[in-house]
């Protein structure tokens, strides 16, 4: 069963690289000097650090994105709430049976909320843009007499403006965190490609160090590569177990679907 180390999870690759680095450093300290092998020490260290950086960076970005997304949702609820207060107030004033300001209230409602409350179902950036348009209309000089005459609470406009500012900031932060996550994903893939190349070269070199019959050097090579070899063996065992379970399941399904025997 073929197992490709290149397909290992990024966290496992980082762990293997760190363990391989420790083994190489320990061997170098004991000696004798082996320049071709020792040259892998800084390479393995660099790739392990890059992998660890992007594993941690991605996790941090995911956490930040989730936190900012939750904040954005809370802020959006505030925008929805004050938008509903204002739009519903105008709707009520626009639908009075009679009164001196019904026509003006209806015109104001149409100008500020041409789609009614449909805007609260729009994506956050689109909703916020429409809400800012509504605020601009409600604060326009030509509508101030109507706003005052129908008694629309000016405080609601201020609260909506505050909620919009909070919503815009939270959404921008969530977008930035999403970009950071994508960056770590991309750079992490580059580090994984480098890991695959360096590990392949290391394995090839270590396995070529010992001639046939040099059991001590062969054992040393296996010990140096143990973090990688152990991970491969574990992956093979897991894959074999899955294959066995899948085979049993398929065999059981075939038995259940077989036609009854005729005696």
Secondary structure, 3 states (H helix, E strand, C coil): CCCCHHHCCHHHHHHHHHHHHHHHHHHHHHCCCCHHHHCHHHHHHHHHHHHHHHHHHHHHHHHHHHHHHHHHHHHHHHHHHHHHHHHHHHHHHHCCCCCCCHHHHHHHHHHHCCCHHHHHHCCHHHHHHHHHHHHHHHCCHHHHHHHHHHCCCHHHHHHHHHHHHHHHHHHHHHHHHHHHHHHHHHHHHHHHHHHHHHHHHHHHHHHHHCCCCCHHHHHHHHHHCHHHHHHHHHHHHHHHHHHHHHHHHHHHHHHHHCCCCCC
